């Protein structure tokens, strides 16, 4: 999925800008720091997704009875 599909109306969206940033000027330390920050954000998003799925599953079970 393309980011333009996710954020078609938001060209200034931080995620869109992040993916278009030129990485050439960054040092190895800066790239490693960037990776660590992005991995932390991935973990945060996965936790949110898991909570949403669990909430939905619990709600579905509740209303099936």
N, C-alpha and C positions, 0 to 999 in steps of 0.2 A: 504494500500500500504506500502510495506517495504522500509526502507531507502536504502537498498542495490539495490532495483529496481530503485530508483531515482538517485543514485550516484554510479553505479556499478564500474566505472573506477576511483573513487576518494576515496580511503579508508582514506585519510587524510583530507577529506572535514570537515570543522568546524561543520556543522550540524550533520554529522555522529559521530564525536568525542564527541560532546555535549551530544548526546543521549546515549552514552556508558559510560559517566563519572559516577564514583561511587559517589552516593549521601550520603552515610553513614557518611563520615567525616564532612559534612556540618552542621552548627548550624541552629536553627530555623530562626534566623535573616538572615543568608545567604540563606536559602531556600526561604524565603519570598522575598528577594531582587532578587533572580534568577527568581522567578515567575513574579515579576513586570517587569523585563527586557524582559522576554519572551512574556508577554502580550503586551508590547510596540512593540515588533517585529511582533507579530501577527497582531496588528492594522496597522502597516506599510505595511505588505504584503497584507492585505485585501484592503487597500486603493489603492495599486498598481494594484491589481486584478480588482477592480472596475473601475479604470481608463482604464485599458486594454479592459475590456468588453464594456465600454461606447465608447471608441475610435473605436472599431470594429463595434459596432452597428451604429455609425455615418458614418463610411466609407461604410458600407453595404447600408445604406439609400441613401448616396450620389451617389453611382454607380448604384443603381436600377433605378434612374430617367432617 
